[in-house]
Amino acid sequence: MAGTLDINASTKAARFIRCCDAFNIPLLTFVDVPGFLPGTSQEYNGIIRHGAKLLYAFAEATVPKITVIVRKAYGGAYNVMCSKHIGADFNFAWPSGEIAVMGPSGAVSVIFRREIAASKEPAKRAAELTADYQRRFANPFVAAERGYLDAVIEPRDTRPTLIRAFCHGREQA
C-alpha cells in the first residue's frame, strides 16, 4: 500500500504506542508516509476516527518521542506520525525528506492544471513545474526554517544524533 495509513494500521500503531507509553519505552518513529488510504470503504468504516486514535496516542504519550522523516511526510499523515505539532520532543529529517500538504506531482497537477494544458509540451512543462515545486516547497529545509524540524541530518549521522537526543535531551541534540 506504499506506506499509506489505513484503519488497521492506525489502530495497530495506536495500540503499540500506548503499550510503549505504559511501560515507559521511548518512541522512535521513522516516517515515510504519503497519506491516509483513500476510498469509500475506508471512509465508511471510519478512517478519520481510527486516524485520530493514532494522533491521540502520540499526543498523549509521556515518554520521549523522536521522529525522523526519511522520505515522504504528506498531509494529515505527516501530523499524525508524531510531528512537532502534536508534541514530539525532537523532529529530524534526512535531506531526502519531503514535507508538504501533498506530493509535488499531485500539487502541480492541481495548481497549474490550466498552464500545463495550454503548454505545447504538457509533459515537459509538468516536469519543470514539479521540479520547481519540489525545490521550493517539498523539502525538509523549508520545514526546518519554519521550525517544524529541529535539524536536517545526513543519514550517516542518524545514529549519533538519536543517541544525543535520547541521552542528553534538547541542549545536546
Secondary structure, DSSP 8 states (H G I E B T S, - for coil): -TT-B-HHHHHHHHHHHHHHHHTT--EEEEEEE--B--SHHHHHTTHHHHHHHHHHHHHH--S-EEEEEEEEEEHHHHHHTT-GGGT-SEEEE-TT-EEESS-HHHHHHHHTHHHHHHSSSHHHHHHHHHHHHHHHTSSHHHHHHTTS-SEE--GGGHHHHHHHHHHH-TTT-
